[in-house]
């Protein structure tokens, strides 16, 4: 699960121009109930950030016209509600509802100590009809990539192309892939952003690493919804800030 373009806790105000790999292939529309949409988008996001690595999609191996990256269209999210989680902050689109359930908060509570089941989500919000979902997950980096060292920066997981094996599922159609550096007091923080289509869903993610943990924000929606709300959803993912 991240995508990316903010400064500290504030939303992006000026465009960045990192390298971009882009492809575009229309995806079929989806027509389902509100509960089905929430389940489907949540399930897709969970699968993407499982501990198993996925093969790099062919579209990443052979990017189209990387010398002329397109502008990443995003909105000003400064007026949106800012949610603070465990080591991160993110802007929530207007009219999105908090859909975290009690079991999400209590997933780590167990009598088995270290074997306690990790919380599947650090945050979850959805549109009123349930078709558009914003989620944040946090995973130890050694679950995403086998390593004896604690990752301190997302570049420790490899280049944006290498890390696609972790964040972009096999068979997905990649639309955007960018490395974005955000200025902080101590220097710059690197984020990886991916936008892709999988099955009937359009997905945008922003990812960063801090203290051995990967923090991944993602937005998902049916392609038909993305055509109208893609800028809003992309902006929500990109608003992720690691604290």
C-alpha positions as CSV (number, residue, x, y, z in Angstrom):
1,X,0.0,0.0,0.0
2,X,1.8,4.6,-0.9
3,X,1.7,7.3,-2.8
4,X,2.8,11.0,-2.0
5,X,3.4,15.0,-2.1
6,X,3.0,16.9,1.2
7,X,5.3,19.0,3.3
8,X,5.3,18.1,7.0
9,X,1.7,18.0,8.0
10,X,0.5,20.3,5.3
11,X,-1.0,19.3,1.9
12,X,1.0,19.9,-1.3
13,X,0.9,23.3,-2.8
14,X,3.3,22.9,-5.7
15,X,3.7,20.2,-8.2
16,X,6.7,17.9,-8.1
17,X,8.2,16.2,-11.2
18,X,9.8,12.9,-10.3
19,X,10.2,10.2,-12.9
20,X,7.0,8.6,-14.0
21,X,6.1,5.3,-15.6
22,X,2.6,5.4,-17.1
23,X,0.3,3.1,-19.0
24,X,-3.4,3.4,-19.5
25,X,-5.9,0.6,-20.1
26,X,-9.6,1.1,-19.4
27,X,-11.1,-1.2,-16.8
28,X,-14.6,-2.6,-16.6
29,X,-17.2,-0.8,-14.5
30,X,-18.5,-2.3,-11.2
31,X,-22.0,-2.2,-9.9
32,X,-22.4,-3.5,-6.3
33,X,-24.0,-2.7,-3.0
34,X,-22.5,-0.4,-0.4
35,X,-21.5,-3.3,1.9
36,X,-20.0,-5.2,-1.1
37,X,-18.1,-2.2,-2.2
38,X,-16.5,-1.7,1.2
39,X,-15.7,-5.4,1.5
40,X,-14.3,-5.6,-2.0
41,X,-12.1,-2.5,-1.7
42,X,-10.9,-3.4,1.7
43,X,-10.1,-7.0,0.7
44,X,-8.1,-5.7,-2.4
45,X,-6.1,-3.4,-0.2
46,X,-5.4,-6.2,2.4
47,X,-4.2,-8.6,-0.3
48,X,-1.9,-6.0,-1.8
49,X,-0.1,-5.6,1.5
50,X,0.2,-9.2,2.5
51,X,3.6,-10.5,3.6
52,X,4.2,-12.3,0.4
53,X,6.0,-10.5,-2.4
54,X,4.4,-10.4,-5.8
55,X,6.1,-10.6,-9.2
56,X,6.9,-7.3,-10.8
57,X,4.3,-6.4,-13.5
58,X,5.5,-6.3,-17.1
59,X,4.4,-2.7,-17.3
60,X,6.9,-1.7,-14.7
61,X,9.7,-3.6,-16.5
62,X,8.9,-1.8,-19.7
63,X,7.7,1.8,-18.9
64,X,6.2,3.8,-21.7
65,X,7.9,7.1,-22.7
66,X,9.5,7.8,-19.3
67,X,11.3,10.9,-20.7
68,X,8.0,12.8,-20.8
69,X,6.3,12.3,-17.4
70,X,2.8,13.7,-17.2
71,X,1.7,16.1,-14.5
72,X,0.3,14.3,-11.4
73,X,-3.1,16.0,-11.0
74,X,-3.9,16.6,-7.3
75,X,-6.1,18.9,-5.3
76,X,-5.4,21.2,-2.4
77,X,-6.4,19.3,0.7
78,X,-5.6,21.9,3.4
79,X,-9.2,22.4,4.3
80,X,-9.8,18.6,4.8
81,X,-10.0,17.0,8.2
82,X,-6.5,15.7,9.2
83,X,-6.5,12.3,11.0
84,X,-3.6,11.5,13.3
85,X,-2.7,7.9,13.7
86,X,0.2,5.8,15.1
87,X,3.2,7.6,13.5
88,X,1.3,9.2,10.6
89,X,-1.2,11.8,9.6
90,X,-3.5,11.9,6.6
91,X,-6.1,14.1,5.1
92,X,-9.7,12.7,4.8
93,X,-11.9,13.7,1.8
94,X,-15.1,15.6,2.7
95,X,-18.1,13.4,3.6
96,X,-15.9,10.3,4.1
97,X,-16.9,8.3,7.2
98,X,-14.8,6.5,9.7
99,X,-15.5,2.8,9.1
100,X,-13.0,1.3,11.6
101,X,-14.8,-1.5,13.5
102,X,-14.2,-2.6,17.1
103,X,-12.4,-5.7,16.0
104,X,-9.9,-3.5,14.0
105,X,-8.9,-1.7,17.2
106,X,-8.8,-4.9,19.3
107,X,-7.1,-7.1,16.9
108,X,-3.8,-6.9,18.8
109,X,-5.4,-7.9,22.1
110,X,-4.7,-11.5,22.8
111,X,-3.6,-13.9,25.6
112,X,-0.8,-15.2,23.4
113,X,1.6,-12.3,23.8
114,X,3.9,-12.0,20.8
115,X,1.5,-14.2,18.7
116,X,-1.2,-11.6,18.9
117,X,-2.8,-10.9,15.6
118,X,-1.8,-7.5,14.2
119,X,-4.4,-4.9,13.5
120,X,-5.3,-5.1,9.8
121,X,-5.7,-1.4,9.5
122,X,-4.4,1.7,11.2
123,X,-7.2,3.8,9.7
124,X,-10.2,3.3,7.4
125,X,-12.6,5.8,5.8
126,X,-15.3,5.4,3.1
127,X,-17.6,7.5,1.0
128,X,-21.3,7.6,2.0
129,X,-22.1,4.9,-0.6
130,X,-19.2,2.8,0.3
131,X,-17.7,2.7,-3.2
132,X,-14.6,4.7,-2.4
133,X,-12.3,3.7,0.5
134,X,-9.2,5.3,2.1
135,X,-7.1,3.0,4.2
136,X,-3.8,3.0,6.1
137,X,-1.8,-0.1,7.0
138,X,1.4,-0.4,9.0
139,X,3.6,-3.4,8.6
140,X,7.1,-4.3,9.8
141,X,9.5,-4.0,6.9
142,X,10.9,-7.5,7.5
143,X,7.5,-8.9,6.6
144,X,7.6,-7.1,3.3
145,X,11.2,-8.0,2.5
146,X,13.5,-10.5,4.1
147,X,16.4,-8.6,5.6
148,X,18.6,-8.7,8.7
149,X,18.7,-4.9,8.9
150,X,15.9,-2.6,10.2
151,X,14.8,-0.4,7.3
152,X,14.9,3.3,8.1
153,X,13.9,4.6,4.7
154,X,11.8,3.2,1.9
155,X,14.9,3.1,-0.4
156,X,16.1,0.3,1.9
157,X,13.5,-1.8,0.2
158,X,15.0,-1.0,-3.2
159,X,14.4,1.4,-6.0
160,X,10.9,2.4,-6.9
161,X,11.0,-0.3,-9.6
162,X,12.3,-3.0,-7.2
163,X,9.8,-2.1,-4.5
164,X,7.0,-2.5,-7.0
165,X,7.4,-6.3,-6.3
166,X,6.1,-5.5,-2.8
167,X,3.5,-2.8,-3.4
168,X,2.0,-3.6,-6.9
169,X,0.4,-7.0,-7.3
170,X,1.2,-9.2,-10.2
171,X,-1.1,-8.7,-13.2
172,X,-1.9,-5.1,-12.3
173,X,-1.8,-2.3,-14.9
174,X,0.5,0.4,-13.7
175,X,-0.5,4.0,-14.5
176,X,2.0,6.0,-12.4
177,X,5.1,5.3,-10.4
178,X,7.0,8.2,-8.7
179,X,9.6,8.8,-6.1
180,X,8.8,11.9,-4.1
181,X,11.0,13.6,-1.5
182,X,9.5,15.7,1.2
183,X,11.6,18.2,3.1
184,X,11.8,17.8,6.8
185,X,13.8,19.4,9.6
186,X,16.5,16.7,9.4
187,X,16.6,16.6,5.6
188,X,14.3,14.8,3.1
189,X,11.9,11.9,3.5
190,X,11.4,9.6,0.6
191,X,8.0,8.3,-0.4
192,X,7.0,5.9,-3.2
193,X,3.8,6.5,-5.1
194,X,2.0,3.9,-7.3
195,X,-1.3,4.1,-9.1
196,X,-2.6,1.1,-10.9
197,X,-5.7,-0.9,-11.9
198,X,-6.4,-4.4,-10.7
199,X,-9.5,-6.4,-11.7
200,X,-12.4,-3.8,-11.5
201,X,-10.6,-1.5,-9.1
202,X,-8.4,1.6,-9.5
203,X,-5.9,2.0,-6.7
204,X,-3.5,4.7,-5.6
205,X,-1.0,4.2,-2.8
206,X,1.6,6.2,-1.0
207,X,4.3,4.4,1.1
208,X,7.1,5.4,3.4
209,X,9.3,3.7,6.0
210,X,10.1,4.9,9.5
211,X,11.8,3.0,12.3
212,X,11.5,-0.4,10.7
213,X,7.9,0.0,9.8
214,X,6.2,0.6,6.4
215,X,3.3,3.0,6.5
216,X,1.1,2.7,3.5
217,X,-1.9,4.8,2.6
218,X,-4.2,3.7,-0.3
219,X,-7.4,4.8,-1.9
220,X,-9.5,2.4,-4.0
221,X,-12.6,2.8,-6.1
222,X,-14.3,1.2,-9.1
223,X,-12.9,2.6,-12.4
224,X,-16.2,4.3,-13.1
225,X,-16.0,6.3,-9.9
226,X,-12.3,7.1,-10.4
227,X,-13.1,8.9,-13.7
228,X,-15.0,11.5,-11.6
229,X,-13.3,11.4,-8.3
230,X,-9.7,10.3,-9.1
231,X,-8.1,13.6,-8.3
232,X,-9.8,13.7,-4.8
233,X,-8.8,10.0,-4.1
234,X,-5.3,10.4,-5.4
235,X,-4.9,13.6,-3.3
236,X,-6.0,11.7,-0.2
237,X,-3.4,9.0,-0.6
238,X,-0.7,11.6,-1.4
239,X,-1.5,13.6,1.8
240,X,0.1,10.8,3.9
241,X,2.8,12.3,6.2
242,X,5.1,10.1,8.4
243,X,5.5,11.7,11.8
